[in-house]
Amino acid sequence: MYDKIYNAIKKAVDSGVASGVNFLALKNGREIISCQYGYRDIENQKPMTRNTILRMYSSSKPVTAAAAMLLVSRGIVDIGEDISAYLPEFKNMHVKKNGRRVPVQRPITVKNLLNMTSGLPYPDENTAGGRQCSTVFWNLDNRLYTDKPMTTKEFSELIAENDLCFDPGEHFMYGVSADILGALIERTTDMKLGEFMQKELFEPLEMNDTGFYVPAEKADRTAKVYDFIDGHLSEVKTNHLGIKYTLDIPPAFESGGAGICSTLDDYSKFAEMLLGNGNFRGRQIIPEKAVKYMISGGLTDIQKADLQAGWGDLYGYTYGNMLRVCEDESKAVVLSAKGEYGWNGWLGTYFSNEPAYGITVLMGVQRIGGDTGVLVRKLKNIVMCEAT
């Protein structure tokens, strides 16, 4: 299996799909393969190593969902409640319908945030809410390196002034729901999101290289971000979605949807905990019932159609609690079993748990717009055929 994985990774890196690839697979908590090839820093010829620190981007979302489920399990947060009970700025929301701005028919609930059915978009130019969201992120980005950076609380308050793209629960739309969920966690715990995660998840899971910034002594292990420009891979110092490229100090805005940095080894511990129904090496981190709910999916047929229209590789899947969940493996474009769950990140991070086989697959790439989906499917297919 190692040779097959290595050859697929080498071919991808040599063809410019990525500067470097980190791959890790485990079965029942035991490593079955770890493979790296290429560079985390091309200019300085620093290789991609298994302890390379990666910008996880949307692979942050499942961690934020897990943090929320902890609060649900403790009776602090109610999944069915209007989020304005925790975030008063969302009390009177509006939606654009036929060119008119009208009050929403129903409030945004915590479940709407968890399932991306809130109507809160990411920046785009196709909807009124998306354009308004673009303005918020423009403001966020322009203040990143000033002495008055935008906080998570201010971000939530500004997003709450925007129009929704539809009435909550009506559709699925990938957007800032996880960031608002992070703000909700901060408001209900009276702690920074990173502080809460450090105490409740990172420390008990021994995720020692995970957080919302990278301390100076670890900076050399951080992968640079690349894109294919003018025929070759070049570093791109992007502050995408309000995440500082430098990562050198704790950010004011801790993005629940995109802000975490981690290694594959660290993230594998989070995956192992979920695969163990909340138990990590003899210690119950999240109650079993809460984890089973988290990995259950939960979109309506209309919402699933929205999901699959946005991601052609998610036919056969539903979504819920910041995770894709396989419902019908015969419709999938990757070898999976019913109940498989996980999520990806913007720069090419990938996470998959296969409860039916006890298998975890993780990949780390730091490439903008790369064709890493094809690569990870090839790698996952090899593991599923060799290790099941």
N, C-alpha and C positions, 0 to 999 in steps of 0.2 A: 504493500500500500504506500509506503514512504516514497518509493521511486515514482509511482504514478502521480502522487501529490506534488513532489518536487519538480517533475518534468512539466506539469501543467502550470505551476507557478513560474518556473524559469522562462517558459515560452511567453507567458503574459508580460513579465517584466522586460524581457529582451525585445518585445514588440512595442513597448511604450505604454501598455495598459496601466502600469503603475511604476513608481520608482522602486518600491519594495513591497513585499507581502509577508505578513506574519500569519501563520495558520496553526490552530490548535484544536484537537478533538479529544474528547474523553468519553468513557463508557462506565457508567455506575461510579462516577467520581474518580476513576483512574485514567491517567493519560494514555491514549493509544497512539497519538502522533503529535509531534511539534515540528514545524518546518518553517524556515525563513529563507528568503532570497532577496537580493537587491539591497537598496540603501534607504535609510531614514533621512540621510543628508547626502545628496549626490555631490555637491560642490566640495565637501570636505571628506568624501569617501568613507562616511560612517555607515556601517552596515545596519540593516534591519535585524534587530535581535529580539528575542522573546520578551525582554523586559523593556522594549521601546514603549514610551508613553504616547498615546494616541488621543487626538481630539475625537471624542465619541459622537458628537452631534446628536442625531436623533436616537442613537442607542442609549442616550440619557433617559428617554421617555419611560421605558419599563422600570427603571430605578425610581423615578418620581411616582409612578403608579404604585410600586411596592411601599414607598413611604406613606402614600395616602391610605393604603390598605391597613397599615399599622394603626393609623388614627381611626379608621372605621372599626377595627377590631377592639379598640379601647372605648368606643362610644363617644368619641370626640367629634367625629365627622359622620354625617348621615348621607349615604349614597343618593337617596331620593330627594334631598332637600335643595331648595333654591339657594344658589351660591351667594345670593345677597345677604343671607343669614351670617355669612362669614366675611364677605367682601361687599359692604354696603354700596360701593360705587356701581354695582351691577343691578341696583334696585329697579330702575325704569329704563329698560332696553328697548331699542327700536329696530325695525327691519325695513328695507326698501322693497316695496311691492308696486309693480307697474309705474315706477318713477316717483311714487309717493312714499314718504317716510311715515310709518305707522307704528304704534306700540305692538310689541310681540304678543302673540296669543297665549304663550306660556313662558314661564321663566326658565333660565338656564339652570339645570340641576348639576350636582356633582357627577352623576352618571353621564350626563352630556359631555362634561369635560373628559372623563375617563374614556369615553367611546368616540371622541371627536365628532360629536353630533350637536355641538353647541351653536354652530353658525359663525363661530369666530375663525376668520381666515388667516393665512399667512399673507404677506404683501403680494399683491397682484394688481394688474391694471384693468381687469375685466369686470370687477364689481365695485360698488361704492365702498363697501366695507374693506375690500382689499386695498383700494387706493388710500383710504384713511389709515389703514394698518401700515402701509408703506411710509406714510408721514411719521408715524410713531417710531418706526425702526430707523428712519433717516435721522430723527432727533437723537435717538439712542446712540447710533453710530457716531454722530458728530460730537457727542459729549464723552465718548469713551476715554480719551486721553486728556481730558480737562480736569480741573479741580472740583467740578460739579457733575460727576457722572450720574446717569439715571439709575435709581434704585429699583428693585423688584416691585416695591409698593407703588412707586410712581408709574412704572410701566403698566401695572394692573389698572390704575386709575385712568390713565390715558386711553388704554384699550377699551375701557368701559364707556368712553364717550363716543365710540365708533358705532356704526350701524352693523347689525348682523346680516349675514348673507341669506338667511332663511330662519323661519321660526325654529327654536330649539327642538331637536328630536325629529325634524322633518327629513333631514338628509345627513349623510356623512360628508365631512369636509376636513381635510388635513390642514391644521392651522395652529394657532397659539394656545390651544386648550391646555397643553402640558405646562406652559409657562404660567398660565393663570392658576392651574392646580398647584404649582410651586408657590405662588403668592398666597394661596389659600392655606397651604401647609405652614408658611411663615406666620400668617396672621393667627392661626389656631394654636400654634405652639409657642408663640412669642420668641422664636429663634430664627436665625437665618436658615435658609433651606440647607445649605452646606453643613451648618452646625448640627442640624437635626439628623441629616443623613450620616454624618460622621459618627454621632453617638449611637444611632439605632441600627445602622447598616454597615458602614465601612469598618468600624472598629470590631464589632462582633464577628464580621466575616473576614477579618484580617486582610482587608483591601487597603494595604499600606501605601499604594501608589495611586490612589484614586481621590479626586477632589475637583474643585472648581478653578484651581490654579495649580501651577507647578513650582514648588520651592526651588530656590537658586541651585541647591546642591543636586537637583535632579534634572535641571534644564537641558543638560547635554544629551539626555536620553529621549528628549521629545522629538518626534518626527516632524520634518518640515512638510508643508503642503505644496503639491505640485499640480500643474496642468500641462496639457500638450499644446504648446504654442510655437508657431512657426517651425514645425517639424521636429521639435524636441521638447522634453519635459523641462519646465522652468518653475522655480519657486514662485508662489503667489501668496503674498502676505495679506490674506483676506481677514476682515473682521466680520464675516458673514453672521447675520442674525444677532448682532450685538455681542459676539464673543471675541474678546481681544486676542489678536494673533500672538502677542508677546506672552500672555499667560503668567506674567511674573508676580502679580499681586492679587489678593482676593478681590474679586469684582464686586461692584455695588449691585449690579444686576446678575443674580444667579439664575440662569435659565434652566428651568425644569425640563424644557424641551430639547436643549442642545448644549448645555454648558459643561458637562462632566468630561474630565480627562481620566484615562485609565490605561492599564495594560491588559492584554488578553488573559494573563494568569489571574489578575484581580477580578476581571469580569467573569471568569470561569467559576469563581467562588460564588458570585451572585447567582449564576445559572445553576450551579450545584444545589444551592439552597432552594431555589424554586422547584427543581426536579425532585428534591426530597420533601416536597410539600411543606416548605418552611423550615425544615430541620437541616442544620449544618453541623455535621460531625458531632452529633449528640446534643446539640443545643437548639432549641426551638426559637428561631429568630422572628418569624411571622406565624401566627396561628394557622393550622392546617386548613381550616374552613376558609380563611381569608385568601390563601394562596389558590385553593381550588376555584374560588370565585374569580380570582384575577386571571386565571388561564382558561376561562370558559367561553370567551368571545361574547357575542350578544347583539349583533346588528340585525335589523329587519331586512326583508328581501330588497326593499327599495334602497336602503342604506348600503347593503352589500353590492348592489349594482353600481352605486356611486364609487365604492372602494375599487371595484374591478375595472371600472372605466378609467380610473386614475392610475392603476397599477395592473397592466396586462398580465404580469406574472403572478397575480394573486387570485386567479380563477380557482375555485374550489375552497376559498378561504373566507372567513369572517374576521371581525376585528373587535377588540374590546380591552379596556384597561391598558391601553398603549401597546397591545400585542396583536399581531396577526395570529389566527388560529385555524389550522387545517380542518375542514369539515368533510371534504371529499377528495382523497388523494388522486383519484382517477382523472380529475380535472386540472391537477397541478402540473407545472412545467419543470418541477424538480422532484426527485425521489423523496417522498415524505410519507408519513403515516398519519392517520386521523389523530388529531390531538396535538400535532406538532405546533409549536409556538415560538415566537421570537420577534425581532425587529432589526432594522438596518440603520446606518448613519449616512449622512450626506457625503462624507469623504470615502466611504467604502468599508466601514465597519459592519460586521454581520454577526448575528447571534441566533442560534437555533437550538431548542431543546426538543428531543423526541422521547416523550414519556413511555411509549410502547417498547422502546429499545434501550432506554437509559442513556441515550447518546446526546452529547452536547457538541456543537460545532461552532467555532469562532474564527473570524477572519479580521485582520486589520490592514487597511490600506489608507493612504492619505492622498487621494487624487480627486480633483474637482472634475465632475462630469465624465469620469472614466467608465469604461464598459465592464465594471467590476461585477455586475449582476451575472453576466455570462460566466465569469471565472468562478464565482462562489458556487454557482449551480453545478459546475463541473466537479469542483472539489467535494461538495456535499454528496453528489452522486457516487463518487468513489468511496467515500466513507460508508454510505448506506449499503453499498454492495459488498464491501470488504469486512465490515464490522458488525453486521446484523446476523 
